[in-house]
Amino acid sequence: MTLAKIQGLIAQGGRPPIGHTLGFQLVDAGDGWAAFEGVPGPEHYNPAGAVHGGYAATLLDSACGISVVTKLEEGQGMTTLELKTSYLKAMTDKTGKVRAEGRVISMGRRVAYTEAKLSDEAGRLLATATSTLLVLNP
């Protein structure tokens, strides 16, 4: 997949299969960056009564991964090797729309390093992530 294909996906609604399940979509991407948005709700709650941390981690991982995809050549792929997530503020069904923005920090032939942040509409930082990704060559 390449940046052109990612932008085509956005034009078609930007919803990857996991996005249907968790209610989020790819909304923007450029050279070395990508953004996803979603609205967490009660269906994403953990037993403690807040949005499960996996919701934030999934959006952050998606933003990190697609930011790398925008730098790939035709035929290349990627996979996450490591994702470190820090949670700064809990989410509930009252949080509203959230946005995960990821960007490539370093892109090598075999390994990419990225970072991402998850914020609410008021710009409050909810979570951050760093990721190491393996570049897959044909």
N, C-alpha and C positions, 0 to 999 in steps of 0.2 A: 504494500500500500504506500502511496505517496501523498504529498500535500494536496495535489490536485484531486485525488480520490477522496481525501478527508473533506475538502471543501465541497465536493459533490455530495457526500453523505450529509453534510450540514444543510445543503440546499434541499435535500429530500426529507428533512425533519430531524436529522441528527440523533436518532435513537438507536443505540446498539441493543442487542437482545437483553443484556442485563438492565438496561435503561427501562425496558418495559416492566420488568419485575420491580425495580426500586423507584420508578417514576422520575428519571432524570434524563437529560439529553446533552449532546455535544452542541454548543451554540456558536463557537467561534474558534478559529485556529489560524495560525500563520507560521512563518519560518521559525521553528524552535519553540513554539508555545501553543497551548490549547486551553479552552475553557468549557466546563460543564456546568449546568444549572439544574436544580431540582427543588422540590418543596417537601421537606420531611413531614410526616404525619404520624398518627397513632399506629398505623400499620407497620411502622419502623421501630416501635418501642421495644425496649428490653424489659425484663421483669421489674426493674427498679422504677419504671414509669418515665423514662426519657428515651430519646432516639438512640438506638444502638450505635456504638462506636464504629461498627462495620459499615454503616451508611456513610459516614465521613471518610473512612479509609477507602471505600470503593470509589467515591468521587475523586479523592486525591490520587489514588492509583491510576484511575482512568485519565486524569489530566496529565500526570507524569508520563504515562505510556504514549498517549497520542502526541504529546509534545515531541517525543522521540520519533514517532512515525512520520511527522512532518519533515524530518531530516533524512529519511531513508530514500534509497534509490529503488527503482522498480525491481521486484523480486526479493528484496530484503524483508525481514520481519524483526520482531523483538519480543522479549519476554522479561517480566520482572524477576530480578534475582533477590532483591531486598527492598523492603518498604519500612521506613521508620515513621511512625505517626505520633504526634504530640497533640493532646486534646486540651484546649484552653477554656472552652465554654460549652456547657451542655446545650443540646438542641431539644425542642419539644414541637408539638404541632402548632405552637404560636410563634415559632421562629420565622416562618415565612420562607421566601425563596432564598436559597443559598447558592453561592458560586465558587467553584473550585478552578483555580488558575494554575497551570503548571508550565514550567519552562526548563529548557535544557541548559545545564550549567557547563557541561563538557561532553563532547561527542567524539568518541574514538572509533576505530574500525571495528572493535569487538564489544566495547563497553560504553554506556552512556550514563551520565549522572544528571539527575533532575531535582527540582524542588517544586513544591506546590503549597498554596494556601487556600483555605476555605473560609469565606466570609459571608455574613448576612447582608441584606440590602442596605443597612445603615453603615456598612463597612467594618463592623466589629469582627475581629479575627476569632474564628471558632476552633480551627485546627490547622496544623501544618504538617508537611511530610517532606522527607528526602527519599530518593529512590536510586537504586543502581539497577540498570537494565542491560541484558545481554542482547547484542545485535546479531541477528541470525542471517547468515549469508547463504545464497543458493548453492 
